[in-house]
Amino acid sequence: MENEVRRHFDEIINVDLVVIGFDNAPDINALKMKYGKDYVHHLDERIPHFHGKGKKNTELTNEISFKEFLEEIKLLKSDEKWDI
């Protein structure tokens, strides 16, 4: 598994708006957060990150399992600011 790239993409969409999403795609914002100005040398790198409502925010994360994703949904569901 050392040479294999593990891919994950989990998100909840309400109509056409991303409510919550976790993925490890080569995301420019996540790469800038991790590498700063040197992000251009890592454009193809898969980096685990989180997108909040409407993809308005991005946070670096560790790789998560689907079970952990469901737990995040439960936490957000209990937070009144989320329309899930």
Biopython code that builds the backbone (N, CA, C, O; Angstrom):
import numpy as np
from Bio.PDB.StructureBuilder import StructureBuilder

atoms = [
    (1, "MET", "N", (0.820, -1.192, 0.000)),
    (1, "MET", "CA", (0.000, 0.000, 0.000)),
    (1, "MET", "C", (0.863, 1.255, 0.000)),
    (1, "MET", "O", (0.342, 2.362, -0.140)),
    (2, "GLU", "N", (2.145, 1.102, 0.151)),
    (2, "GLU", "CA", (3.020, 2.261, 0.243)),
    (2, "GLU", "C", (2.945, 3.147, -1.004)),
    (2, "GLU", "O", (2.953, 4.372, -0.875)),
    (3, "ASN", "N", (2.875, 2.570, -2.192)),
    (3, "ASN", "CA", (2.826, 3.352, -3.419)),
    (3, "ASN", "C", (1.401, 3.711, -3.848)),
    (3, "ASN", "O", (1.215, 4.489, -4.784)),
    (4, "GLU", "N", (0.413, 3.161, -3.183)),
    (4, "GLU", "CA", (-0.967, 3.453, -3.532)),
    (4, "GLU", "C", (-1.401, 4.768, -2.903)),
    (4, "GLU", "O", (-0.962, 5.124, -1.810)),
    (5, "VAL", "N", (-2.257, 5.474, -3.600)),
    (5, "VAL", "CA", (-2.806, 6.706, -3.061)),
    (5, "VAL", "C", (-4.213, 6.417, -2.590)),
    (5, "VAL", "O", (-5.053, 5.946, -3.357)),
    (6, "ARG", "N", (-4.462, 6.693, -1.357)),
    (6, "ARG", "CA", (-5.785, 6.482, -0.798)),
    (6, "ARG", "C", (-6.626, 7.711, -1.075)),
    (6, "ARG", "O", (-6.210, 8.829, -0.770)),
    (7, "ARG", "N", (-7.791, 7.523, -1.644)),
    (7, "ARG", "CA", (-8.655, 8.643, -1.989)),
    (7, "ARG", "C", (-9.915, 8.573, -1.158)),
    (7, "ARG", "O", (-10.504, 7.507, -0.977)),
    (8, "HIS", "N", (-10.314, 9.710, -0.663)),
    (8, "HIS", "CA", (-11.609, 9.747, 0.011)),
    (8, "HIS", "C", (-12.312, 11.060, -0.291)),
    (8, "HIS", "O", (-11.682, 12.100, -0.483)),
    (9, "PHE", "N", (-13.631, 10.981, -0.328)),
    (9, "PHE", "CA", (-14.450, 12.132, -0.636)),
    (9, "PHE", "C", (-15.819, 11.877, -0.042)),
    (9, "PHE", "O", (-16.561, 11.023, -0.528)),
    (10, "ASP", "N", (-16.151, 12.591, 0.979)),
    (10, "ASP", "CA", (-17.446, 12.462, 1.636)),
    (10, "ASP", "C", (-18.014, 13.857, 1.819)),
    (10, "ASP", "O", (-17.348, 14.733, 2.372)),
    (11, "GLU", "N", (-19.243, 14.071, 1.359)),
    (11, "GLU", "CA", (-19.857, 15.366, 1.602)),
    (11, "GLU", "C", (-21.360, 15.228, 1.680)),
    (11, "GLU", "O", (-21.953, 14.293, 1.142)),
    (12, "ILE", "N", (-21.955, 16.178, 2.358)),
    (12, "ILE", "CA", (-23.400, 16.285, 2.454)),
    (12, "ILE", "C", (-23.799, 17.526, 1.675)),
    (12, "ILE", "O", (-23.242, 18.606, 1.876)),
    (13, "ILE", "N", (-24.762, 17.362, 0.790)),
    (13, "ILE", "CA", (-25.220, 18.481, -0.028)),
    (13, "ILE", "C", (-26.694, 18.711, 0.254)),
    (13, "ILE", "O", (-27.493, 17.774, 0.253)),
    (14, "ASN", "N", (-27.043, 19.958, 0.493)),
    (14, "ASN", "CA", (-28.436, 20.363, 0.684)),
    (14, "ASN", "C", (-28.807, 21.195, -0.534)),
    (14, "ASN", "O", (-28.307, 22.308, -0.698)),
    (15, "VAL", "N", (-29.675, 20.671, -1.387)),
    (15, "VAL", "CA", (-30.016, 21.237, -2.689)),
    (15, "VAL", "C", (-28.722, 21.291, -3.504)),
    (15, "VAL", "O", (-28.260, 20.240, -3.948)),
    (16, "ASP", "N", (-28.118, 22.451, -3.721)),
    (16, "ASP", "CA", (-26.864, 22.508, -4.463)),
    (16, "ASP", "C", (-25.746, 23.132, -3.631)),
    (16, "ASP", "O", (-24.741, 23.584, -4.179)),
    (17, "LEU", "N", (-25.919, 23.156, -2.314)),
    (17, "LEU", "CA", (-24.947, 23.766, -1.410)),
    (17, "LEU", "C", (-24.260, 22.694, -0.572)),
    (17, "LEU", "O", (-24.924, 21.896, 0.088)),
    (18, "VAL", "N", (-22.929, 22.676, -0.601)),
    (18, "VAL", "CA", (-22.184, 21.747, 0.250)),
    (18, "VAL", "C", (-22.349, 22.204, 1.693)),
    (18, "VAL", "O", (-22.034, 23.345, 2.030)),
    (19, "VAL", "N", (-22.841, 21.314, 2.536)),
    (19, "VAL", "CA", (-23.015, 21.619, 3.958)),
    (19, "VAL", "C", (-21.755, 21.250, 4.721)),
    (19, "VAL", "O", (-21.298, 22.002, 5.582)),
    (20, "ILE", "N", (-21.200, 20.101, 4.406)),
    (20, "ILE", "CA", (-19.960, 19.635, 5.040)),
    (20, "ILE", "C", (-19.273, 18.682, 4.074)),
    (20, "ILE", "O", (-19.935, 17.880, 3.415)),
    (21, "GLY", "N", (-17.973, 18.763, 3.986)),
    (21, "GLY", "CA", (-17.251, 17.864, 3.100)),
    (21, "GLY", "C", (-15.843, 17.594, 3.594)),
    (21, "GLY", "O", (-15.156, 18.496, 4.074)),
    (22, "PHE", "N", (-15.423, 16.352, 3.473)),
    (22, "PHE", "CA", (-14.056, 15.948, 3.764)),
    (22, "PHE", "C", (-13.507, 15.287, 2.515)),
    (22, "PHE", "O", (-14.170, 14.429, 1.931)),
    (23, "ASP", "N", (-12.328, 15.662, 2.101)),
    (23, "ASP", "CA", (-11.707, 14.977, 0.978)),
    (23, "ASP", "C", (-10.202, 15.149, 1.055)),
    (23, "ASP", "O", (-9.683, 15.850, 1.923)),
    (24, "ASN", "N", (-9.519, 14.501, 0.141)),
    (24, "ASN", "CA", (-8.068, 14.653, 0.087)),
    (24, "ASN", "C", (-7.620, 14.980, -1.329)),
    (24, "ASN", "O", (-6.526, 14.606, -1.751)),
    (25, "ALA", "N", (-8.477, 15.679, -2.051)),
    (25, "ALA", "CA", (-8.124, 16.122, -3.402)),
    (25, "ALA", "C", (-7.037, 17.191, -3.316)),
    (25, "ALA", "O", (-6.864, 17.815, -2.269)),
    (26, "PRO", "N", (-6.311, 17.404, -4.401)),
    (26, "PRO", "CA", (-5.301, 18.462, -4.417)),
    (26, "PRO", "C", (-5.972, 19.837, -4.450)),
    (26, "PRO", "O", (-6.116, 20.430, -5.519)),
    (27, "ASP", "N", (-6.372, 20.333, -3.312)),
    (27, "ASP", "CA", (-7.113, 21.588, -3.179)),
    (27, "ASP", "C", (-6.138, 22.758, -2.985)),
    (27, "ASP", "O", (-5.280, 22.715, -2.103)),
    (28, "ILE", "N", (-6.276, 23.793, -3.806)),
    (28, "ILE", "CA", (-5.361, 24.941, -3.761)),
    (28, "ILE", "C", (-5.342, 25.592, -2.374)),
    (28, "ILE", "O", (-4.268, 25.872, -1.841)),
    (29, "ASN", "N", (-6.509, 25.833, -1.789)),
    (29, "ASN", "CA", (-6.552, 26.484, -0.469)),
    (29, "ASN", "C", (-5.869, 25.640, 0.595)),
    (29, "ASN", "O", (-5.123, 26.168, 1.420)),
    (30, "ALA", "N", (-6.117, 24.327, 0.586)),
    (30, "ALA", "CA", (-5.479, 23.442, 1.562)),
    (30, "ALA", "C", (-3.966, 23.409, 1.354)),
    (30, "ALA", "O", (-3.198, 23.418, 2.316)),
    (31, "LEU", "N", (-3.547, 23.372, 0.094)),
    (31, "LEU", "CA", (-2.110, 23.360, -0.190)),
    (31, "LEU", "C", (-1.443, 24.663, 0.247)),
    (31, "LEU", "O", (-0.323, 24.647, 0.759)),
    (32, "LYS", "N", (-2.122, 25.782, 0.049)),
    (32, "LYS", "CA", (-1.576, 27.071, 0.500)),
    (32, "LYS", "C", (-1.459, 27.107, 2.014)),
    (32, "LYS", "O", (-0.498, 27.656, 2.554)),
    (33, "MET", "N", (-2.436, 26.522, 2.703)),
    (33, "MET", "CA", (-2.389, 26.485, 4.168)),
    (33, "MET", "C", (-1.201, 25.657, 4.647)),
    (33, "MET", "O", (-0.531, 26.024, 5.611)),
    (34, "LYS", "N", (-0.946, 24.551, 3.978)),
    (34, "LYS", "CA", (0.121, 23.656, 4.417)),
    (34, "LYS", "C", (1.511, 24.144, 4.001)),
    (34, "LYS", "O", (2.459, 24.039, 4.779)),
    (35, "TYR", "N", (1.641, 24.681, 2.768)),
    (35, "TYR", "CA", (2.961, 24.994, 2.232)),
    (35, "TYR", "C", (3.240, 26.482, 2.013)),
    (35, "TYR", "O", (4.361, 26.850, 1.661)),
    (36, "GLY", "N", (2.260, 27.322, 2.211)),
    (36, "GLY", "CA", (2.473, 28.742, 1.968)),
    (36, "GLY", "C", (2.804, 28.999, 0.506)),
    (36, "GLY", "O", (2.189, 28.417, -0.387)),
    (37, "LYS", "N", (3.772, 29.870, 0.264)),
    (37, "LYS", "CA", (4.137, 30.230, -1.110)),
    (37, "LYS", "C", (4.667, 29.047, -1.923)),
    (37, "LYS", "O", (4.618, 29.065, -3.153)),
    (38, "ASP", "N", (5.165, 28.038, -1.248)),
    (38, "ASP", "CA", (5.718, 26.872, -1.948)),
    (38, "ASP", "C", (4.642, 25.898, -2.443)),
    (38, "ASP", "O", (4.972, 24.840, -2.977)),
    (39, "TYR", "N", (3.362, 26.242, -2.272)),
    (39, "TYR", "CA", (2.279, 25.343, -2.672)),
    (39, "TYR", "C", (2.374, 24.951, -4.153)),
    (39, "TYR", "O", (1.920, 23.872, -4.533)),
    (40, "VAL", "N", (2.956, 25.815, -4.988)),
    (40, "VAL", "CA", (3.037, 25.542, -6.430)),
    (40, "VAL", "C", (3.873, 24.300, -6.736)),
    (40, "VAL", "O", (3.752, 23.726, -7.819)),
    (41, "HIS", "N", (4.711, 23.885, -5.804)),
    (41, "HIS", "CA", (5.533, 22.687, -5.995)),
    (41, "HIS", "C", (4.795, 21.413, -5.568)),
    (41, "HIS", "O", (5.349, 20.317, -5.642)),
    (42, "HIS", "N", (3.548, 21.563, -5.123)),
    (42, "HIS", "CA", (2.791, 20.432, -4.583)),
    (42, "HIS", "C", (1.397, 20.326, -5.198)),
    (42, "HIS", "O", (0.508, 19.736, -4.585)),
    (43, "LEU", "N", (1.186, 20.871, -6.370)),
    (43, "LEU", "CA", (-0.150, 20.986, -6.957)),
    (43, "LEU", "C", (-0.880, 19.655, -7.141)),
    (43, "LEU", "O", (-2.111, 19.635, -7.158)),
    (44, "ASP", "N", (-0.164, 18.560, -7.278)),
    (44, "ASP", "CA", (-0.805, 17.256, -7.457)),
    (44, "ASP", "C", (-0.931, 16.469, -6.155)),
    (44, "ASP", "O", (-1.431, 15.344, -6.153)),
    (45, "GLU", "N", (-0.481, 17.055, -5.054)),
    (45, "GLU", "CA", (-0.479, 16.333, -3.779)),
    (45, "GLU", "C", (-1.893, 16.248, -3.190)),
    (45, "GLU", "O", (-2.620, 17.238, -3.115)),
    (46, "ARG", "N", (-2.244, 15.058, -2.785)),
    (46, "ARG", "CA", (-3.535, 14.851, -2.102)),
    (46, "ARG", "C", (-3.338, 15.197, -0.635)),
    (46, "ARG", "O", (-2.422, 14.698, 0.019)),
    (47, "ILE", "N", (-4.212, 16.058, -0.131)),
    (47, "ILE", "CA", (-4.062, 16.533, 1.235)),
    (47, "ILE", "C", (-5.420, 16.505, 1.934)),
    (47, "ILE", "O", (-6.354, 17.166, 1.479)),
    (48, "PRO", "N", (-5.547, 15.753, 3.031)),
    (48, "PRO", "CA", (-6.834, 15.674, 3.723)),
    (48, "PRO", "C", (-7.257, 17.050, 4.251)),
    (48, "PRO", "O", (-6.474, 17.767, 4.874)),
    (49, "HIS", "N", (-8.513, 17.391, 3.981)),
    (49, "HIS", "CA", (-9.032, 18.678, 4.449)),
    (49, "HIS", "C", (-10.553, 18.648, 4.543)),
    (49, "HIS", "O", (-11.211, 17.737, 4.041)),
    (50, "PHE", "N", (-11.077, 19.645, 5.185)),
    (50, "PHE", "CA", (-12.500, 19.792, 5.465)),
    (50, "PHE", "C", (-13.005, 21.053, 4.782)),
    (50, "PHE", "O", (-12.320, 22.075, 4.759)),
    (51, "HIS", "N", (-14.213, 20.973, 4.225)),
    (51, "HIS", "CA", (-14.902, 22.155, 3.707)),
    (51, "HIS", "C", (-16.162, 22.360, 4.533)),
    (51, "HIS", "O", (-16.931, 21.424, 4.751)),
    (52, "GLY", "N", (-16.368, 23.578, 4.985)),
    (52, "GLY", "CA", (-17.584, 23.902, 5.704)),
    (52, "GLY", "C", (-18.694, 24.323, 4.754)),
    (52, "GLY", "O", (-18.587, 24.168, 3.538)),
    (53, "LYS", "N", (-19.742, 24.851, 5.325)),
    (53, "LYS", "CA", (-20.945, 25.205, 4.572)),
    (53, "LYS", "C", (-20.612, 26.113, 3.394)),
    (53, "LYS", "O", (-19.962, 27.147, 3.550)),
    (54, "GLY", "N", (-21.071, 25.705, 2.212)),
    (54, "GLY", "CA", (-20.850, 26.484, 1.011)),
    (54, "GLY", "C", (-19.406, 26.516, 0.550)),
    (54, "GLY", "O", (-19.040, 27.321, -0.307)),
    (55, "LYS", "N", (-18.590, 25.648, 1.112)),
    (55, "LYS", "CA", (-17.145, 25.623, 0.828)),
    (55, "LYS", "C", (-16.503, 26.980, 1.088)),
    (55, "LYS", "O", (-15.537, 27.362, 0.428)),
    (56, "LYS", "N", (-17.060, 27.707, 2.070)),
    (56, "LYS", "CA", (-16.528, 29.034, 2.398)),
    (56, "LYS", "C", (-15.295, 28.958, 3.281)),
    (56, "LYS", "O", (-14.540, 29.925, 3.386)),
    (57, "ASN", "N", (-15.090, 27.811, 3.916)),
    (57, "ASN", "CA", (-13.885, 27.665, 4.723)),
    (57, "ASN", "C", (-13.245, 26.306, 4.454)),
    (57, "ASN", "O", (-13.911, 25.347, 4.063)),
    (58, "THR", "N", (-11.960, 26.256, 4.672)),
    (58, "THR", "CA", (-11.177, 25.036, 4.483)),
    (58, "THR", "C", (-10.286, 24.869, 5.701)),
    (58, "THR", "O", (-9.677, 25.830, 6.169)),
    (59, "GLU", "N", (-10.213, 23.651, 6.213)),
    (59, "GLU", "CA", (-9.339, 23.342, 7.346)),
    (59, "GLU", "C", (-8.573, 22.069, 7.025)),
    (59, "GLU", "O", (-9.132, 21.134, 6.453)),
    (60, "LEU", "N", (-7.308, 22.029, 7.388)),
    (60, "LEU", "CA", (-6.528, 20.806, 7.230)),
    (60, "LEU", "C", (-6.977, 19.800, 8.283)),
    (60, "LEU", "O", (-7.272, 20.172, 9.418)),
    (61, "THR", "N", (-7.028, 18.540, 7.909)),
    (61, "THR", "CA", (-7.431, 17.476, 8.830)),
    (61, "THR", "C", (-6.512, 16.289, 8.630)),
    (61, "THR", "O", (-5.652, 16.286, 7.750)),
    (62, "ASN", "N", (-6.708, 15.296, 9.450)),
    (62, "ASN", "CA", (-6.112, 13.987, 9.196)),
    (62, "ASN", "C", (-7.082, 13.230, 8.303)),
    (62, "ASN", "O", (-8.240, 13.623, 8.161)),
    (63, "GLU", "N", (-6.613, 12.154, 7.707)),
    (63, "GLU", "CA", (-7.505, 11.299, 6.937)),
    (63, "GLU", "C", (-8.557, 10.748, 7.890)),
    (63, "GLU", "O", (-8.237, 10.364, 9.015)),
    (64, "ILE", "N", (-9.814, 10.708, 7.445)),
    (64, "ILE", "CA", (-10.866, 10.205, 8.324)),
    (64, "ILE", "C", (-11.578, 9.025, 7.666)),
    (64, "ILE", "O", (-11.579, 8.876, 6.444)),
    (65, "SER", "N", (-12.177, 8.200, 8.507)),
    (65, "SER", "CA", (-12.967, 7.071, 8.016)),
    (65, "SER", "C", (-14.402, 7.545, 7.794)),
    (65, "SER", "O", (-14.777, 8.637, 8.222)),
    (66, "PHE", "N", (-15.189, 6.726, 7.132)),
    (66, "PHE", "CA", (-16.588, 7.078, 6.922)),
    (66, "PHE", "C", (-17.319, 7.162, 8.260)),
    (66, "PHE", "O", (-18.193, 8.010, 8.438)),
    (67, "LYS", "N", (-16.968, 6.301, 9.186)),
    (67, "LYS", "CA", (-17.581, 6.328, 10.521)),
    (67, "LYS", "C", (-17.290, 7.671, 11.201)),
    (67, "LYS", "O", (-18.179, 8.258, 11.818)),
    (68, "GLU", "N", (-16.056, 8.155, 11.090)),
    (68, "GLU", "CA", (-15.707, 9.459, 11.665)),
    (68, "GLU", "C", (-16.477, 10.586, 10.971)),
    (68, "GLU", "O", (-16.867, 11.561, 11.614)),
    (69, "PHE", "N", (-16.694, 10.451, 9.666)),
    (69, "PHE", "CA", (-17.478, 11.426, 8.922)),
    (69, "PHE", "C", (-18.905, 11.489, 9.471)),
    (69, "PHE", "O", (-19.459, 12.574, 9.649)),
    (70, "LEU", "N", (-19.494, 10.322, 9.738)),
    (70, "LEU", "CA", (-20.844, 10.292, 10.303)),
    (70, "LEU", "C", (-20.887, 10.941, 11.683)),
    (70, "LEU", "O", (-21.861, 11.612, 12.025)),
    (71, "GLU", "N", (-19.842, 10.747, 12.469)),
    (71, "GLU", "CA", (-19.777, 11.389, 13.784)),
    (71, "GLU", "C", (-19.725, 12.909, 13.638)),
    (71, "GLU", "O", (-20.351, 13.627, 14.418)),
    (72, "GLU", "N", (-18.985, 13.405, 12.647)),
    (72, "GLU", "CA", (-18.939, 14.846, 12.396)),
    (72, "GLU", "C", (-20.321, 15.379, 12.034)),
    (72, "GLU", "O", (-20.708, 16.466, 12.465)),
    (73, "ILE", "N", (-21.056, 14.616, 11.247)),
    (73, "ILE", "CA", (-22.406, 15.029, 10.873)),
    (73, "ILE", "C", (-23.284, 15.134, 12.119)),
    (73, "ILE", "O", (-24.048, 16.089, 12.261)),
    (74, "LYS", "N", (-23.179, 14.168, 13.010)),
    (74, "LYS", "CA", (-23.954, 14.206, 14.249)),
    (74, "LYS", "C", (-23.626, 15.457, 15.056)),
    (74, "LYS", "O", (-24.522, 16.102, 15.599)),
    (75, "LEU", "N", (-22.342, 15.798, 15.135)),
    (75, "LEU", "CA", (-21.940, 16.998, 15.869)),
    (75, "LEU", "C", (-22.523, 18.255, 15.227)),
    (75, "LEU", "O", (-23.032, 19.134, 15.922)),
    (76, "LEU", "N", (-22.445, 18.334, 13.911)),
    (76, "LEU", "CA", (-22.965, 19.507, 13.210)),
    (76, "LEU", "C", (-24.485, 19.578, 13.289)),
    (76, "LEU", "O", (-25.060, 20.663, 13.378)),
    (77, "LYS", "N", (-25.120, 18.434, 13.257)),
    (77, "LYS", "CA", (-26.582, 18.387, 13.336)),
    (77, "LYS", "C", (-27.059, 18.973, 14.657)),
    (77, "LYS", "O", (-28.126, 19.585, 14.717)),
    (78, "SER", "N", (-26.283, 18.791, 15.705)),
    (78, "SER", "CA", (-26.675, 19.299, 17.021)),
    (78, "SER", "C", (-26.369, 20.797, 17.154)),
    (78, "SER", "O", (-26.819, 21.435, 18.107)),
    (79, "ASP", "N", (-25.615, 21.358, 16.216)),
    (79, "ASP", "CA", (-25.277, 22.780, 16.222)),
    (79, "ASP", "C", (-26.336, 23.522, 15.427)),
    (79, "ASP", "O", (-26.519, 23.245, 14.241)),
    (80, "GLU", "N", (-27.035, 24.456, 16.052)),
    (80, "GLU", "CA", (-28.183, 25.131, 15.445)),
    (80, "GLU", "C", (-27.849, 25.924, 14.184)),
    (80, "GLU", "O", (-28.746, 26.194, 13.386)),
    (81, "LYS", "N", (-26.610, 26.298, 13.984)),
    (81, "LYS", "CA", (-26.273, 27.127, 12.839)),
    (81, "LYS", "C", (-26.261, 26.351, 11.525)),
    (81, "LYS", "O", (-26.222, 26.961, 10.457)),
    (82, "TRP", "N", (-26.295, 25.024, 11.580)),
    (82, "TRP", "CA", (-26.246, 24.206, 10.364)),
    (82, "TRP", "C", (-27.629, 23.792, 9.955)),
    (82, "TRP", "O", (-28.410, 23.321, 10.783)),
    (83, "ASP", "N", (-27.945, 23.958, 8.698)),
    (83, "ASP", "CA", (-29.226, 23.529, 8.145)),
    (83, "ASP", "C", (-29.060, 22.205, 7.433)),
    (83, "ASP", "O", (-28.959, 22.155, 6.207)),
    (84, "ILE", "N", (-29.032, 21.138, 8.204)),
    (84, "ILE", "CA", (-28.887, 19.808, 7.601)),
    (84, "ILE", "C", (-30.244, 19.149, 7.597)),
    (84, "ILE", "O", (-30.379, 18.016, 7.137)),
]
sb = StructureBuilder()
sb.init_structure("model")
sb.init_model(0)
sb.init_chain("A")
sb.init_seg("    ")
for serial, (resi, resn, name, xyz) in enumerate(atoms, 1):
    if name == "N":
        sb.init_residue(resn, " ", resi, " ")
    sb.init_atom(name, np.array(xyz, "f"), 0.0, 1.0, " ", f" {name:<3s}", serial, name[0])
structure = sb.get_structure()
